[in-house]
Amino acid sequence: MNGVLIINKPMGFTSFDIVAIMRRATGQRKMGHLGTLDPNATGVLPLVLGNGTKAQDLIVNTDKSYRAQFMLGVKTDTLDIWGKVLEERKSCVTREEILNKLPLFTGEITQIPPMYSAVQVEGKRLYDLARQGKTVERQGRRVTVYSLELKDFDEKSQKGVIEISCSKGTYVRTIIDDLGISLGTCAVMTGLVRTRACGYTLDEAIPLERAKNITDFSKHLISVESLFKNYGYVKVTEPQARRFSNGGALDKNRTYLTKMNPSEDTILRVLDNKNNFLGLGIVKGDELKIYKIFKTE
């Protein structure tokens, strides 16, 4: 089987747990995932099967969307409710005050990665250092928050929900922690659902318990080509398709690219004359060279 399977990951499982479970369910050994979800997070986890695993090193900078629950007045070492409580204080923040602060965390912003994260400092994972009781200096990282909305907030309980669309590498926990500080209090994330990843949404995701019992996965697989739908495409002749599939570059001037006139280093989907996806090509001078081949069976 070749393709993409979208799983709605439940709480309590690592992304690698899901891969192991679905390997057994599908009988497919060649499988991986696109974008790690923490064990306490739920939501969209795209799995790639067969030749789809070739996309793992290409799908690294995709934007994502989340729905996060938070609570003001509490601070933990992990910046979420599952960590060790470091501080508790009375919080009387209003909805309007939160709305006034959200623009501070929208657009291109700088974040300090939390100590409980997979970021490496001098070859060591921050979460390994944190578990040893160590705190080290971390460099700020530029990330982009495309949208940040307050969907719900109860002033009595000081609990709310935000929805965020952001670039890869954005820590939602950190946004919530920084939001609390900007409001003169503290805050923790109490729940996280990834609602979109790699262009796939929660509506397309299959709950894990249901996925484990599927007998015919062909009805649920999405094409590998769908991972690259944001790229343009070029159709080639049958001889050109054979050459490309065998690793050979194509003369750009003998394809439709002469009319498209793409710029240097443009990446394109390459389709045969029956619209079968062959792989990705990259424009180099007068040639369309191999970027990645996805041979179909």
FIVOVEX-963619 format. One record per residue (C-alpha): residue in three letters; y, x, z. Coordinates in steps of 0.1 Angstrom, whole numbers, plus 5000, padded with zeros to 4 digits. Example, Ala and Ser with C-alpha at 12.3 -4.5 7.8 and 13.67 -1.06 7.14 Angstrom:
<titors>
ala495551235078ser498951375071
</titors>
This chain:
<titors>
met500050005000asn503550124991gly506749965004val508849865034leu507749645063ile510449515086ile509349475122asn511249305150lys510549555178pro510049415212met511249575245gly508949835261phe507750005229thr508950325213ser509350335176phe506350565174asp504350305194ile505150055166val504050285139ala500750355157ile500149975162met500849895126arg498750175113arg495750005130ala496849665118thr497249765082gly494550035080gln497350245064arg497550595077lys500550705057met503350535076gly506650615092his509850455105leu513550465095gly515750495125thr514550535161leu515050245186asp515050325223pro512150155242asn514549915260ala516149815227thr514849545203gly515349435168val515149575132leu512749865127pro511949935091leu508550085085val507750275053leu504250275039gly502550495013asn504950654989gly507750485009thr507450775034lys509050995008ala512350815017gln512350925053asp514351235046leu516851045024ile517650745046val519550945073asn523050825072thr522850445070asp525150215088lys523749985115ser524749665134tyr523949565170arg524449285195ala524849435229gln525049275264phe527249435290met528349395326leu531549525342gly531749675377val528549885375lys528050245365thr524650425360asp523650775350thr522150645317leu525150415309asp522650115308ile521249885334trp517950075335gly519450395350lys520250505385val523250315399leu526150555406glu528850315414glu529549945420arg532949795423lys534649455423ser535749375387cys538249095378val538749165341thr539848875319arg538648795284glu542148855270glu542249205286ile538949295268leu540249165235asn543349385239lys541249695244leu538749655215pro541049795188leu540850135207phe537250155198thr537450045162gly537750265132glu537050645133ile536750745169thr535451045189gln532550995213ile531051225239pro527251185236pro525651065269met523551305289tyr520551075284ser520451115246ala518451315221val521351535211gln520551905214val522752165231glu521552525227gly518152405215lys517552165245arg517551785244leu520251645266tyr517851395282asp515551685292leu518451845310ala519551515325arg516051465340gln516451805356gly519651685373lys521851895350thr525051805333val526352015305glu529552015284arg529151815252gln531251835221gly532951515209arg531451365177arg533351165151val531750825143thr533050515126val533050165141tyr533649925112ser533849605134leu533749535171glu533849175183leu533649005217lys531248715212asp531048595248phe532448685282asp532048505315glu534948605338lys533048495369ser529948705364gln531848975344lys529048975318gly529548955281val528249015246ile529749235218glu528649275182ile529249605165ser528849745130cys528950125130ser527950445114lys524850645123gly525050835155thr527250585173tyr526250525209val526850165219arg526250255255thr529150505253ile531450245238ile530750005267asp531250285292asp534550385277leu535550025274gly534949985312ile537050295319ser539950165297leu539949845317gly540250025350thr536649965361cys533150065350ala530549905327val526949925317met524949795287thr522349545298gly520649465265leu520649585229val519449425197arg519649605164thr520549325139arg520749535108ala519449875096cys519050025061gly520449705047tyr517749485062thr518549215087leu516949055118asp516148745096glu513848965075ala512049115105ile508549015115pro507848985153leu505349245163glu502749005177arg502748815144ala502649135123lys499549255142asn497648945130ile498648945093thr495648975070asp497549015037phe500449255040ser501249245003lys503148925008his505449085034leu506049425018ile509549495003ser509849734974val510650094981glu513450054955ser515249814979leu516050115001phe518350244973lys519849924961asn523350064967tyr522750324939gly523350244903tyr520450264878val519550384844lys516650264822val514650514802thr512250494773glu508450524778pro508250884767gln511250964790ala509550774819arg506450994815arg508451314814phe510451214845ser507351104864asn505851444857gly508851624871gly510751694840ala514551664836leu515951434810asp518651504784lys521551294797asn522951244762arg519751084751thr519950804777tyr522350524784leu524250774807thr526350874776lys528050534779met528050524817asn529550874820pro528650924856ser530251214876glu528451534886asp525851494914thr525751114910ile522350984922leu520750694903arg517650484904val515550554873leu513650254858asp511150244829asn511549984801lys509549734822asn511949784852asn509449974873phe511050204898leu510150564890gly512350744915leu515850894919gly517651124895ile520751334900val523251414873lys523551794868gly525651894838asp523951744807glu520751664825leu519351394847lys517251604871ile514651494896tyr516051404930lys512951224943ile509951074926phe508250764938lys505150734918thr503650384918glu499950314916
</titors>
